């Protein structure tokens, strides 16, 4: 009913004392001011300005509008400035979630790129495996998630409303077999999983355990899972002590090493697809878009490098 332009006119008339002076102050013509007052009176259903000879004065209703105009217009100006800052990447907040092995490799460089290019953008970060991070994205609790899916499975793993998300590929991460240095297969150039069917296995996160069960099923055996932990440093420690073998992605091996563990390619090769996930609307938010571009940039050298353990 009452727009910002009308409030500005009422405030100017109150301060300047006439239509002509208000027009000069606002950069309008005098007829334009008269027309805006008439329109505002029609919308409010009451007289706002009383004409006394050549002068004008505000009615009680007009004074109410003029009194409230200052705070309202100040709040609108502040809101416009904040929105302009966000649109111009002088401000903004991004809530990022990523799975653990990416938080030690992919994410730190992306955050550093954002901080250098847009120091006024605030990016908060929390670790979460894909089921939790996607649920948080759906619930509006995060803006951007770094997730993964193994070959032959989808990112959502049957979760609802995945068509509401958009995904950006970051890199394909090869999965390797980790064995103790003294293991008979440790010096091999590659190994087939069926050669490990008599071994004890160490399993990781639920998706990783599912991947192990799938690969071993294809290889014709059911793995004997002796230990379960989502901490890959612990996995390497268990492998190093000869307590079992494990499947470990390259991205983890870029930061987690153990001198008594050898990592071998498996045949056939298995990979997991790492992607950034957001929503179509959030993808257009400048700060989210900048963070997404930083993740893509951060992934580029990781796609080119190889791990040797």
Secondary structure, 3 states (H helix, E strand, C coil): CCCHHHHHHHHHHHHHCCHHHHHHHHCCCHHHHHHHHHHHHHHHCCCCEEEECCEEEECHHHHHHHHHHHHHHHHHHHHHHHHHHHHCCCCCEEEEEECHHHHCCHHHHHHHHHHHHCCCCEEEEEECCHHHHHHHHHCCCCCEEEEEEECCCCCCCCCCCHHHEEEEEEEEEEEEEEEECCCCCCCCCEEEHHHHCCCEEEECCHHHHHHHHHHHHHHCCCCEEEEECCCHHHHHHHHHCCCCEEEEEHHHHCCCCCCCEEEEEEECCCEEEEEEEEEHHHHCCHHHHHHHHHHHHHHHHHHHCCCCC
